[in-house]
């Protein structure tokens, strides 16, 4: 049954590409609605009966090529299928919604599902490589010069990054004679010399760190997610969903090596500096797409911090933030496309009066901004509350507050688009279905906050008890940070040119590969010193 998640989107995309007529769109939407329903039924099955395992050819578990669905992977599948449906609805009347687009778009959906469900290291490598090709084609869809350059940079950086995974998997197979993640994890405690895992771990973690775009490996991400000519739905799927496959593999690979290697303290600091650097780079952007791309870097850093705190509630808070980020960042990228189309610019400083000119798009943007900054009652406040409750250490709490202050500060700049007067007083008329889809996603950011306690219990089996007094305290801290952020931005950062100079700094291809090599060496040295 799990094979349907991988094969069905590819098959339906192929059929839709072949028929290329008025039947293609109804087929796509009928399939995606059914796909979401099937994902939900499998989620309920895992929730009620435990993990689902599908082994090819009836071979022994651990030796066969396997698809494995537990509470985490099936949640990622359900999240992806639902948001993919929203993307298809958003793009249905767009000029780029043609046979080539929806063929590649659905193929990518199947490959993402393969990354979430595959239990075999070589299969993960194959899904990663093929998805890299598909994403590169989607980035270059409009065949503009800049898009082709960005797509090729993305392709080569990620192909080189994935080669580390292949070599690491080969060393794992040489040691254990196994490639199944669960089987390898069970065999890890039997190792007489844990130091033998230093090299394969370093190789494999470089691949997922690159896919996750943690510091200092994030230079490729703005090129891919912020490509000027890429349709907004492509930027949304890359930043809202596809990057989560890297986070998911980060979780799985660290779980696999956990019996012999513990890198939580290392990645806590990697996540923190990733988040801070993402904020700094976002503040230096004028282009709304590049701003949102660097913001994704910052939010991924926060997720890595939550995953690396050694706390169960912080771990599930980070997982819930994966879902929340998929919602509000998808909303922001979708609305950015509508804003660009209406204002004929992507310059944040030239866009004003969004509430007046595009009320529904402005409302969707506002909901998403409130979500990502962790405003009271919105989804980000719940996931950040869970992450913060994962520690009683005042120092770590301070670091988490610094991250959130940075997020608020950056979105003070972004939110300036909502207010003021537009150069044209006549209200715009964005495509109704697209605007309505973005608005609904924004509203969901509110409802997934209001019902956060119920949803965390339903999705993860975590009985979250939000302490009212503590939540009010954190809400007051948020208000204080918001006031401080507005004052600081208007007083100092609005006219500062240093951040804009920093924001335009980017690495060449050679620089990206050099940094990747340095990151690999750093992990080797760190592990050699602690094991």
C-alpha positions as CSV (number, residue, x, y, z in Angstrom):
1,X,0.0,0.0,0.0
2,X,2.8,2.5,0.8
3,X,4.1,2.2,-2.7
4,X,1.0,4.0,-3.9
5,X,2.3,7.2,-2.2
6,X,5.4,7.1,-4.5
7,X,4.1,5.7,-7.7
8,X,0.6,7.2,-8.0
9,X,1.6,10.9,-8.4
10,X,4.2,9.9,-11.0
11,X,1.7,7.8,-12.9
12,X,-1.1,10.5,-12.8
13,X,1.3,13.2,-13.8
14,X,2.4,11.1,-16.8
15,X,-1.2,10.5,-17.8
16,X,-2.1,14.1,-17.5
17,X,0.9,15.0,-19.6
18,X,-0.1,12.6,-22.3
19,X,-3.8,13.6,-22.6
20,X,-3.0,17.4,-22.5
21,X,-6.6,18.5,-22.8
22,X,-9.5,19.7,-20.7
23,X,-9.6,16.3,-18.9
24,X,-6.1,16.8,-17.4
25,X,-7.1,19.4,-14.8
26,X,-10.1,17.4,-13.4
27,X,-7.9,14.3,-13.3
28,X,-5.3,16.1,-11.3
29,X,-7.7,17.5,-8.7
30,X,-9.7,14.2,-8.4
31,X,-6.4,12.4,-7.8
32,X,-5.1,14.9,-5.3
33,X,-8.3,14.9,-3.2
34,X,-8.3,11.1,-3.2
35,X,-4.6,11.2,-2.4
36,X,-5.2,13.4,0.7
37,X,-8.0,11.1,1.8
38,X,-5.8,8.0,1.4
39,X,-2.9,9.7,3.3
40,X,-5.3,10.5,6.1
41,X,-6.6,6.9,6.2
42,X,-3.1,5.6,6.4
43,X,-2.3,8.1,9.1
44,X,-5.2,6.9,11.2
45,X,-4.1,3.3,10.6
46,X,-0.6,4.1,11.9
47,X,-2.1,6.0,14.8
48,X,-4.3,3.0,15.8
49,X,-2.1,0.0,14.9
50,X,1.5,1.2,14.8
51,X,4.0,1.4,12.0
52,X,3.3,0.1,8.5
53,X,6.2,-1.8,6.7
54,X,6.2,-2.7,3.0
55,X,9.0,-5.0,1.8
56,X,9.5,-5.6,-1.9
57,X,9.2,-9.2,-3.2
58,X,8.3,-10.5,0.2
59,X,12.0,-10.5,1.3
60,X,13.0,-10.5,5.0
61,X,12.6,-7.1,6.7
62,X,15.9,-5.4,7.0
63,X,17.2,-7.0,3.8
64,X,14.5,-6.0,1.4
65,X,14.0,-2.6,-0.1
66,X,11.5,-1.2,2.3
67,X,9.0,1.6,2.7
68,X,8.3,2.4,6.4
69,X,5.6,4.6,7.8
70,X,5.7,5.5,11.5
71,X,4.1,8.4,13.3
72,X,6.7,10.9,12.0
73,X,6.9,9.8,8.4
74,X,3.2,9.4,7.9
75,X,2.6,12.8,9.4
76,X,5.1,14.3,6.8
77,X,3.2,12.4,4.1
78,X,-0.1,13.8,5.2
79,X,1.2,17.3,5.5
80,X,2.8,17.2,2.0
81,X,-0.3,15.8,0.3
82,X,-2.6,18.5,1.9
83,X,-0.4,21.4,1.0
84,X,0.2,20.1,-2.4
85,X,-3.5,20.2,-3.0
86,X,-3.5,23.9,-2.0
87,X,-0.7,24.5,-4.5
88,X,-2.6,22.9,-7.3
89,X,-5.7,25.0,-6.5
90,X,-3.6,28.2,-6.3
91,X,-2.0,27.5,-9.7
92,X,-5.0,26.2,-11.6
93,X,-5.6,29.3,-13.7
94,X,-2.0,30.4,-14.0
95,X,-0.2,30.7,-17.4
96,X,2.4,28.2,-16.3
97,X,-0.1,25.5,-15.4
98,X,0.4,23.4,-18.5
99,X,1.3,19.8,-19.2
100,X,5.1,20.1,-18.6
101,X,4.6,21.9,-15.3
102,X,2.1,19.5,-13.7
103,X,4.0,16.5,-14.9
104,X,7.2,17.6,-13.2
105,X,5.2,19.0,-10.2
106,X,3.5,15.7,-9.5
107,X,6.7,13.7,-10.1
108,X,8.3,15.8,-7.4
109,X,5.5,15.0,-5.0
110,X,6.1,11.2,-5.5
111,X,9.8,11.7,-5.0
112,X,9.3,13.7,-1.8
113,X,7.1,10.9,-0.5
114,X,9.8,8.4,-1.4
115,X,12.3,10.4,0.7
116,X,9.8,10.4,3.7
117,X,9.0,6.7,3.4
118,X,12.1,4.9,2.2
119,X,14.0,2.9,4.8
120,X,16.9,2.0,2.5
121,X,19.9,4.2,2.2
122,X,20.5,3.5,-1.5
123,X,16.9,4.2,-2.3
124,X,17.1,7.5,-0.4
125,X,20.2,8.4,-2.5
126,X,18.2,7.6,-5.7
127,X,15.2,9.6,-4.6
128,X,17.5,12.5,-3.7
129,X,19.3,12.5,-7.0
130,X,16.2,12.3,-9.1
131,X,14.4,14.9,-7.1
132,X,17.4,17.2,-7.6
133,X,17.0,16.9,-11.4
134,X,13.3,17.6,-11.2
135,X,13.7,20.6,-8.9
136,X,16.4,22.0,-11.3
137,X,14.0,21.7,-14.2
138,X,11.2,23.4,-12.3
139,X,13.6,26.3,-11.4
140,X,14.5,26.6,-15.1
141,X,10.9,26.2,-16.3
142,X,10.7,29.7,-17.9
143,X,14.1,29.3,-19.6
144,X,15.3,32.7,-18.6
145,X,19.1,33.3,-18.3
146,X,19.1,33.9,-14.5
147,X,16.8,30.9,-13.9
148,X,19.0,28.6,-15.9
149,X,22.1,29.8,-13.9
150,X,20.3,29.4,-10.6
151,X,19.0,25.9,-11.6
152,X,22.4,24.7,-12.6
153,X,24.0,26.0,-9.4
154,X,21.4,24.2,-7.4
155,X,21.9,21.0,-9.5
156,X,25.6,20.7,-9.2
157,X,25.8,21.7,-5.6
158,X,23.2,19.1,-4.6
159,X,24.7,16.4,-6.8
160,X,28.1,16.9,-5.2
161,X,26.4,17.0,-1.8
162,X,24.5,13.7,-2.5
163,X,27.8,12.0,-3.4
164,X,28.8,12.2,0.2
165,X,25.6,10.2,1.0
166,X,26.5,7.5,-1.5
167,X,30.0,7.1,-0.1
168,X,28.7,7.0,3.5
169,X,26.1,4.4,2.6
170,X,28.8,2.3,0.9
171,X,30.9,2.4,4.2
172,X,27.8,1.4,6.2
173,X,27.2,-1.6,3.9
174,X,30.8,-2.6,4.1
175,X,30.6,-2.6,7.9
176,X,27.2,-4.2,8.5
177,X,26.2,-5.8,5.2
178,X,22.9,-3.8,5.6
179,X,21.4,-0.7,4.1
180,X,18.1,-0.5,5.9
181,X,18.1,2.3,8.4
182,X,16.2,0.4,11.1
183,X,18.4,-2.7,10.8
184,X,21.6,-0.6,10.8
185,X,20.4,1.2,13.9
186,X,19.8,-2.1,15.7
187,X,23.2,-3.3,14.8
188,X,25.1,-0.1,15.9
189,X,25.4,-1.1,19.6
190,X,27.3,-4.3,18.5
191,X,30.2,-2.3,17.2
192,X,33.4,-2.9,19.1
193,X,34.9,0.4,17.8
194,X,32.4,3.3,17.5
195,X,35.2,5.4,15.9
196,X,34.6,3.4,12.7
197,X,31.4,5.3,12.2
198,X,33.0,8.8,12.3
199,X,33.7,8.9,8.6
200,X,30.4,7.5,7.3
201,X,28.5,9.7,9.7
202,X,30.4,12.8,8.6
203,X,29.7,12.0,5.0
204,X,26.0,11.4,5.4
205,X,25.4,14.4,7.7
206,X,27.1,16.7,5.1
207,X,24.4,15.6,2.6
208,X,21.5,16.3,4.9
209,X,23.0,19.5,6.2
210,X,23.3,20.7,2.6
211,X,19.8,19.7,1.8
212,X,18.6,21.4,5.0
213,X,20.7,24.5,4.3
214,X,22.2,25.0,7.7
215,X,25.1,27.4,8.2
216,X,27.4,27.6,6.4
217,X,25.8,25.5,3.6
218,X,22.9,27.7,2.8
219,X,24.3,29.8,0.0
220,X,22.6,27.8,-2.7
221,X,19.1,28.2,-1.2
222,X,18.3,31.8,-2.1
223,X,19.4,31.1,-5.7
224,X,16.9,28.2,-5.9
225,X,14.0,29.5,-3.8
226,X,14.3,33.2,-4.9
227,X,14.8,32.7,-8.6
228,X,13.2,35.8,-10.2
229,X,11.3,34.0,-13.0
230,X,10.2,30.9,-11.1
231,X,6.4,30.8,-10.5
232,X,5.5,31.4,-6.9
233,X,4.1,27.9,-6.4
234,X,7.6,26.5,-7.2
235,X,9.3,28.7,-4.7
236,X,6.5,27.7,-2.2
237,X,6.9,24.0,-2.7
238,X,10.7,24.3,-2.4
239,X,10.7,26.4,0.8
240,X,7.5,25.0,2.3
241,X,7.9,21.3,1.6
242,X,10.9,20.1,-0.2
243,X,13.5,21.5,2.3
244,X,11.6,19.5,5.0
245,X,12.9,16.3,3.4
246,X,16.4,17.4,4.4
247,X,15.2,18.0,8.0
248,X,13.5,14.6,8.0
249,X,16.6,12.8,6.9
250,X,18.6,14.8,9.5
251,X,16.3,13.3,12.1
252,X,16.5,9.8,10.7
253,X,20.3,9.7,10.2
254,X,20.9,11.0,13.7
255,X,18.6,8.4,15.1
256,X,20.4,5.7,13.2
257,X,23.8,6.7,14.6
258,X,22.5,7.6,18.0
259,X,23.8,4.4,19.7
260,X,27.4,5.4,19.0
261,X,27.3,9.1,18.1
262,X,25.7,12.0,19.9
263,X,26.0,15.4,18.1
264,X,23.1,17.2,19.8
265,X,25.3,19.9,21.4
266,X,27.1,20.5,18.1
267,X,23.9,20.9,16.1
268,X,22.3,23.0,18.7
269,X,24.9,25.7,18.0
270,X,24.8,25.1,14.3
271,X,21.0,25.6,14.4
272,X,21.4,28.8,16.5
273,X,23.9,30.4,14.3
274,X,22.0,29.3,11.2
275,X,18.9,31.1,12.6
276,X,20.8,34.3,13.5
277,X,22.6,34.4,10.1
278,X,19.3,33.9,8.3
279,X,17.8,36.9,10.0
280,X,20.9,39.1,9.2
281,X,20.8,38.1,5.6
282,X,17.0,38.6,5.4
283,X,17.3,42.1,6.8
284,X,19.7,43.0,4.0
285,X,17.3,42.1,1.2
286,X,15.1,44.3,-0.9
287,X,13.7,41.5,-3.0
288,X,10.7,39.9,-1.3
289,X,11.5,36.4,-2.6
290,X,15.1,36.6,-1.4
291,X,13.9,37.9,1.9
292,X,11.6,34.9,2.3
293,X,14.3,32.5,1.2
294,X,16.7,33.7,3.9
295,X,13.9,33.7,6.4
296,X,13.5,30.0,5.6
297,X,17.2,29.5,6.5
298,X,16.4,31.2,9.9
299,X,13.4,29.0,10.6
300,X,15.2,25.8,9.7
301,X,17.9,26.9,12.2
302,X,15.2,27.1,14.9
303,X,13.9,23.6,14.0
304,X,17.4,22.2,14.3
305,X,17.8,23.9,17.7
306,X,14.5,22.2,18.9
307,X,15.5,18.8,17.5
308,X,18.9,19.1,19.3
309,X,17.8,20.1,22.8
310,X,17.5,16.5,24.1
311,X,13.9,17.1,25.2
312,X,10.9,15.2,24.1
313,X,8.6,18.2,24.2
314,X,11.1,20.4,22.3
315,X,11.6,17.6,19.7
316,X,7.9,17.4,19.0
317,X,7.6,21.2,19.1
318,X,10.3,21.3,16.4
319,X,8.3,18.7,14.3
320,X,5.1,20.8,14.8
321,X,7.1,23.8,13.7
322,X,8.0,21.9,10.5
323,X,4.2,21.8,9.8
324,X,3.6,25.4,10.9
325,X,6.5,26.6,8.7
326,X,5.1,24.7,5.7
327,X,1.8,26.6,6.2
328,X,2.9,30.1,6.8
329,X,6.0,30.1,4.5
330,X,3.9,28.6,1.7
331,X,1.3,31.4,2.2
332,X,4.0,34.1,2.1
333,X,5.6,32.8,-1.1
334,X,2.2,32.4,-2.8
335,X,1.2,36.0,-1.8
336,X,4.5,37.3,-2.9
337,X,3.7,36.1,-6.4
338,X,0.4,37.9,-6.3
339,X,2.0,41.0,-5.0
340,X,4.7,41.0,-7.6
341,X,2.1,40.6,-10.4
342,X,0.0,43.5,-9.1
343,X,2.8,46.0,-8.2
344,X,5.2,45.0,-11.1
345,X,8.1,44.9,-8.6
346,X,9.6,42.8,-5.9
347,X,11.3,45.6,-4.1
348,X,10.0,45.7,-0.5
349,X,10.6,49.4,-0.3
350,X,8.4,50.2,-3.3
351,X,5.4,48.1,-2.2
352,X,3.0,49.9,0.2
353,X,-0.7,49.9,1.0
354,X,-1.2,46.2,0.5
355,X,-4.2,46.2,2.8
356,X,-5.9,48.9,0.7
357,X,-5.0,47.7,-2.7
358,X,-5.2,43.9,-2.2
359,X,-7.2,43.3,1.0
360,X,-7.5,39.5,0.8
361,X,-3.8,39.1,-0.1
362,X,-2.9,41.6,2.6
363,X,-4.9,39.6,5.2
364,X,-3.3,36.3,4.1
365,X,0.2,37.9,4.4
366,X,-0.7,39.4,7.9
367,X,-1.9,36.0,9.2
368,X,1.3,34.3,7.9
369,X,3.5,37.0,9.4
370,X,1.7,36.6,12.8
371,X,2.2,32.9,12.5
372,X,5.9,32.9,11.7
373,X,6.7,35.5,14.4
374,X,4.9,33.5,17.1
375,X,2.1,35.9,17.8
376,X,-0.4,34.8,20.6
377,X,-3.1,32.3,19.3
378,X,-1.2,31.6,16.1
379,X,0.5,28.3,15.3
380,X,4.0,29.5,15.6
381,X,3.3,30.5,19.2
382,X,2.4,26.9,20.1
383,X,5.5,25.2,18.4
384,X,7.8,27.9,19.9
385,X,6.1,27.4,23.3
386,X,6.9,23.7,23.1
387,X,10.5,24.3,22.1
388,X,11.0,26.8,24.9
389,X,9.4,24.4,27.4
390,X,12.1,21.9,26.5
391,X,14.6,23.6,28.8
392,X,14.8,25.2,32.2
393,X,18.2,26.6,31.4
394,X,18.1,30.4,31.4
395,X,20.9,30.6,28.9
396,X,19.1,28.5,26.3
397,X,15.9,30.4,26.9
398,X,17.8,33.6,26.2
399,X,19.2,32.2,22.9
400,X,15.6,31.2,21.9
401,X,14.4,34.7,22.6
402,X,17.2,36.1,20.5
403,X,16.1,33.9,17.6
404,X,12.5,35.1,18.0
405,X,13.5,38.7,18.4
406,X,15.4,38.4,15.1
407,X,12.4,36.9,13.4
408,X,10.1,39.7,14.6
409,X,12.7,42.3,13.7
410,X,13.0,41.0,10.1
411,X,9.2,40.8,9.6
412,X,8.7,44.3,10.9
413,X,10.6,45.2,7.7
414,X,8.5,42.9,5.6
415,X,5.2,44.0,7.1
416,X,5.8,47.6,6.1
417,X,4.3,46.6,2.7
418,X,0.9,46.2,4.4
419,X,0.6,49.8,5.4
420,X,0.9,53.3,3.9
421,X,-0.4,54.4,0.5
422,X,0.0,52.7,-2.8
423,X,1.0,54.7,-5.8
424,X,-2.2,53.6,-7.4
425,X,-5.3,54.0,-5.2
426,X,-7.5,51.7,-7.3
427,X,-7.8,48.3,-5.6
428,X,-6.2,45.5,-7.5
429,X,-8.0,42.5,-8.7
430,X,-5.8,39.4,-8.1
431,X,-6.9,36.1,-9.5
432,X,-9.7,35.1,-7.2
433,X,-8.9,31.4,-6.7
434,X,-5.3,32.1,-6.0
435,X,-6.0,34.9,-3.5
436,X,-8.7,32.7,-1.8
437,X,-6.3,29.8,-1.5
438,X,-3.6,32.0,0.1
439,X,-6.1,33.5,2.4
440,X,-7.4,30.0,3.5
441,X,-3.8,28.9,4.2
442,X,-3.3,32.1,6.3
443,X,-6.4,31.4,8.3
444,X,-5.3,27.8,8.9
445,X,-2.2,29.4,10.6
446,X,-4.6,30.8,13.1
447,X,-6.7,27.7,13.6
448,X,-3.7,25.5,14.1
449,X,-2.7,27.8,16.9
450,X,-6.1,28.0,18.5
451,X,-6.4,24.2,18.5
452,X,-2.7,23.5,19.0
453,X,-3.2,21.4,22.1
454,X,-5.7,19.1,20.3
455,X,-3.6,18.9,17.2
456,X,-0.3,18.0,18.9
457,X,-2.2,15.2,20.8
458,X,-3.9,14.0,17.6
459,X,-0.8,14.1,15.4
460,X,1.9,13.1,17.8
461,X,0.2,11.6,20.9
462,X,1.7,14.4,23.0
463,X,-0.6,15.7,25.7
464,X,0.4,19.3,25.7
465,X,-0.9,21.3,28.7
466,X,-0.4,25.0,28.0
467,X,-0.1,26.8,31.3
468,X,-2.3,29.9,31.0
469,X,-0.1,32.0,33.2
470,X,3.1,31.0,31.4
471,X,1.5,31.5,28.0
472,X,0.3,35.0,29.0
473,X,3.9,35.7,30.1
474,X,5.3,34.6,26.8
475,X,2.6,36.6,25.0
476,X,3.7,39.7,26.9
477,X,7.3,39.0,26.0
478,X,6.2,38.8,22.3
479,X,4.5,42.2,22.6
480,X,7.6,43.7,24.2
481,X,9.8,42.2,21.4
482,X,7.4,43.5,18.8
483,X,7.5,47.1,20.2
484,X,11.3,46.8,20.5
485,X,11.6,45.5,17.0
486,X,9.5,48.3,15.5
487,X,11.5,50.9,17.4
488,X,14.9,49.4,16.5
489,X,14.0,49.0,12.9
490,X,12.6,52.5,12.4
491,X,15.4,54.0,14.6
492,X,18.5,52.3,13.2
493,X,18.0,49.6,10.6
494,X,15.7,51.3,8.1
495,X,18.4,53.7,6.9
496,X,21.3,51.4,7.5
497,X,23.2,50.3,4.4
498,X,25.6,47.9,6.0
499,X,23.0,45.1,6.2
500,X,22.2,45.6,2.5
501,X,25.8,45.2,1.7
502,X,25.9,42.0,3.7
503,X,22.7,40.8,2.1
504,X,24.1,41.1,-1.4
505,X,27.2,38.9,-0.5
506,X,27.0,35.5,-2.0
507,X,29.4,32.6,-2.6
508,X,30.5,31.5,-6.0
509,X,30.1,27.8,-7.0
510,X,33.8,27.2,-6.0
511,X,33.2,29.0,-2.7
512,X,30.1,26.8,-1.9
513,X,32.1,23.6,-2.6
514,X,35.0,24.9,-0.5
515,X,32.7,25.6,2.4
516,X,31.1,22.2,2.1
517,X,34.5,20.6,2.3
518,X,35.4,22.7,5.3
519,X,32.2,21.7,7.0
520,X,33.0,18.0,6.4
521,X,36.4,18.4,7.9
522,X,35.0,20.3,10.9
523,X,32.6,17.4,11.7
524,X,35.5,14.9,11.4
525,X,37.7,16.9,13.7
526,X,34.9,17.4,16.3
527,X,34.0,13.7,16.3
528,X,37.6,12.6,16.6
529,X,38.0,14.8,19.6
530,X,34.9,13.5,21.5
531,X,34.9,9.8,20.6
